[in-house]
């Protein structure tokens, strides 16, 4: 994750996941859901309680364990899920 190699920058990014990040994401790429295969893809999770850009085998199941806000980005960069709050109905799905 070369765009944020310093710990201070990573912490600022993780803090922005709660409320600020949502306004920076492209609403034109927002979807009501993702294809099932997207949830089975490897990717990276960014979450205050899990770390910055931690590699995960698949999205499905991992975020259900999160007690905090998060951003998941698929390894190929085509899919993302932003959970700004701890409630599942607040999740926003993105596809490019």
N, C-alpha and C positions, 0 to 999 in steps of 0.2 A: 504494500500500500504506500507507494512512493509519494503520493500527494500529501501525506501527513506523517512524516517520519519522526517528528519530535513528540515526546510524551505530552507536552503542554497542548500542542495542536490536536492530538488525538483526544484528549480530555475535553477540549472545547467542542469538538465535533460530537462526541458522545453526549455532552450536555445539551446540544442543540436538538437531539432526537426527540426530546420531550415535546416541544412546541414549535421551535423555530424552523426546523427542517421541512416541515410540511409545506410551508409557503414557498420554499425554494424549488420544490419538485414540479415538473411539467404536468399540469392538469390534463393536457391533451393526451398524455400517455396512460392516464388512469383507467383502470378496468374494474368491472364489478367482481371479477374473479380471475383466477389463472387456470390454464389447462392443467390437468392432473399431472402430466409429465413434468411440469415446471416445479411442482412441489417435491418431486423425487430427485431433482438435480442437485449436484454439489454446489456449494457457494460459500459465501462469507457472511457472518453475522457481526453486527455492530450493536452492542448493547452495554449500558453502564454496568450491568450485573454479570456480563459474560466476556467483555473485552472488545478490542478494536480489530475488526477484520479477521476474526477467528474462523479458520476453515472448518466447514461442517460437511458431512457426507450427503445430507439431504435436509431440505427445509422442514418437511413434514415431521411433526413431533418435537423438534428442537424448540421452536418458539412457544409451543404449548407449555413448556417448562419454565419459560421466562416470566419473572415476576415484575418486569420493568419494560420500559419502552425499548424498541429495537428497529433496526433496519437490516433486512436480508437482501443480498444481491446475488443472483445466480452466477456461477463461475464464468459463464459466457457473456454476462452483462445484459442479457435480454430481458430478464425478469427481476422484479423487486417487490418487496412487501415492507411497508412502513407501519409500525404499530406505535403511534404517538402516546398512547395511554395503555393502561393495563387491561382495558376492555376489548374483547374480540371484535365488537361491532365498530370500533374505531380504526380498524386496519384498512389500509389503502393498498391496492394492488396495481402494479405498473408493468407494462410490456412495451418493448420497442421493436 
